[in-house]
Amino acid sequence: MPYRKEKFINEGVYHIVLRALDDNLIFKNIDDHYRGIFSIYEFNTTKAVIIRDRRKVRSHVKKILKKANRDPRFATDSREKILEILAFCLMPNHIHLLVRQLREGGIIKFMRKFGAGYGGYFNKKYSRKGHVFQGNFKSVFIKNDEQLKVVWAYIHANPISLVWPKWKERGIANFGKASKFLENYKWSSYLDYLGVANFPSVTGREFILEIIGDQSKCREFLENYIKYKGRVKEFPALVLE
């Protein structure tokens, strides 16, 4: 990963986009999506991580928890996290993250781990060589709560473009269908904000919920965002397409 001039500050919140080289598909099937989300979780630690070893450990823990009649999705988290993942969304050729840095250099370390880790998995699986992601990820510092809410909604509304590519310019004729589509889109943190346990251990949601409100307020805010064609026009620097 090339040298970056900007300095990420601890407790600072950032919108990050990591895009595939030449906009190639990086999530081709369900297994790729699961691997991507598993990587977001596992690489968020101060320690070095080998995914195949972590998968073995987690499989063993799940078996123990099931025997004890405990939901394995809610296992105790003992990681020393370098980031708080506030929101995420996997798209076919890029990833959106909303993060808060917890430790010095946390964002850079995480992005290097993720890029190398998922990139290695992808190259091995598809018998290819070379870079999977573009050289530098994009990032923007979130300055206030209003920007934070807009970026949170923008990230979770991103999948709409898979069905209605020009929805922000043309609007959506069937708003109910768009809303339902997002609630059925598995590869983001939106469901967890609605109280549906999708990937609950990946994100820390209290920070956002204190600003937006409870689960119903999250749904209401995102639906209003969609109705008004995305308020990112008010904050163009936050978009990071």
N, C-alpha and C positions, 0 to 999 in steps of 0.2 A: 504494500500500500504506500503510495507516494507521501512525502512529508506534507503536513498540513500546517498552515500559518495560524489559524484560529486556535484559541485556547478555550477548552471547555471547562467551565467552573463547577465545583461541587455544589449540589442542590439546584443547579441550573436545569431548566427543562428545555428539551430540544426536539424538533421534528426532524427525523432522519429518513432519507430515502436511499436505498441501495438498489441499483438497477443492473440488469444483466448486460453483458457485453453485446453490442449490436442489437440490443432489445430481444435477444433470443429467449425462448421459453426456458425457465429454470424450474418450474413446477409442472411436470408433464402428467402426473397421475396422483392418486391419493397417497401413495407411499412417499412421494416427494414432499407433499404438503405436510404430512406428519413429521417427516424428518426435519423440515424447515422449522416447524414449531418446537419440536424436541430440541433442536439446536439453539433456538432463542433461549429456552429455559436452561439448558445445560451449560452453555458458554457464559452465562451470567454469574461468574464466580471468580474469586481471586486465584483459584487453583488451575493448574493445567488439566485439561480434560481430554480423554480418549473416549469417543462416543460408544464404541462397541463394548468397552468395559462398563460404562455407565448403564448401558442397556441391560447388561447381565445383572448388575446390582439391582436396578429397578425391578426387573422381572422377579428376582428373588424376594424383594420387599413386598411386591404385590401378592405373591403367594402366601407370605406370612400374614399379611393384612386380611386377605380373604378367609384364611383359616380362623382368624379372630373376628370375623364378621364386621370388618371395618372397610369403608370405601377407600380403595387404593388411590383415588384421585386426591384425597385429602391427607396424604402422608406428611409427617413433620418435615419441614424444610430446614435443613441444617447448613445451607450454603452461606458463604460470606459473599454477598452480592456486591457487584461493582456498579450496578445500575438498578433503578426501579423502572421496570417496564410498565408504563401507564396504559399503553394501547399498541396494538399491532394489526397489520392487515397484509396478508400474502396475496399478491396478484400474479398473473401468469409469468410476467417478466420483470417484476420488481417487488420490493418490500417497503412498507411504511412502518415506522416505529415512532412512538412518542415516549421519550425516556427522561428520567431525572438522574443525573450523575451522582453517585454516592461516594465514590473514591477517586482520588487523583488519577487522571489518565484512564478512567473507567470506560468512557465511550470509545476511545481509540483501541484499547485492549479488546473490548467486546467485538468491535467490528472486524478487527484482524482475526480473532478466533473464529467468528462466524464465517467470514469470507474464505478462510483457509479450510475450515472444517466442512462446511456445506459444499464448497467448491471441490474438495477432494472426493467427497461422497459422489457428487454429480459426475465428475470425470471418470471415476472408476465404474460407476453403474452404466454409463453410456459410452464407454470405451473411447474417450476423447482426451485431449491434452490441451494445456494452455489455460488462460484466465477464463473464469466463468462470469465474474462481475467486472464492471467498469472500474478504472483505476481508483477513483475517489468517490466516496459516498457524499451526498449532499446533506447539508444540515442548516437549520435556522434556529436561532435562540428565541424562545417564547417569552415575551416581555411582561405580560399581564394576564389576568384571568379571562378577559374577553377573547384574547388571542388563543388562549389554551382551549376554551370551549369550541371555538371555530375549527381549530386544527383537529381536535378530538372528533368532531362531526365529519370533517372532510375525510379523515382517514377511514372512518367506518362507512362512509357513503361511497367510497371509491369503487367497490364492486358493481355499483349500478351501471358504470360505463361498459361492463361486459355485456349488458343486455341493451342498454340505450347509450351508445357512444357519445351522442351530442346532447345529453339531457340538460346540461347547464345552459346551453344556448337555446334549445328548443322547448325545454320543459318536459314534463312527463304526463302523458294523457291518463294513464292508469296509476294514480298515486298509491292506491292500496296494493297493487301488484308489486310495485317497487319496494314498498315497506316490507311486504311479506318476503320478497326475495332476500333482503338484507337479514331478516330474522332466520332465514334458512341457509345463509352463507356461513359455512362452518369455519372458514380459514381466517377469522379475525377475532378480536376480543369483544365484539359487540354483544354477543349472546351472554357472556359472563356479566356484562354491565346490566343486562336485563334480568339477571338472577337465574339464568339457565347455566348449569355447570357444564361448560364446554371444554375450556382449558384453564380452569380457575387458578392453578398454581403458577401460571406464566406471568400474570399481571398483578400489580398492586393497585387496587381500585379506590381505596379510601380517599386518596388525594383528590381525585377527580370528582368523586361523589360528594365531597364536602363543598365543591364549587358548583356543580350542576344540580345536585340534589339526589333523590333516591332513584330507584329503577324506573319508575313511571316518568320522572322528570327527564331521565336520559332518553327514553323513547320519544317523549314529546319534543325535546330539543332537536334530536336528529330528524324527526319528521318535519318540523318547522324549517329546518335547514334545507331539506329536500324541496319542500313546497316553494321556498323562495329562491330556488335554483342555486343554492350554495352561496353563503355570504363571503366566500373567499375573495370576491371582487373588492370587498372593503379592505382586505389584507393580502394583496397580490404576492407579497414577498414570502408568505407562509406556504404557498402551494407546493413548490418543489415537484413539478411534473417530471 
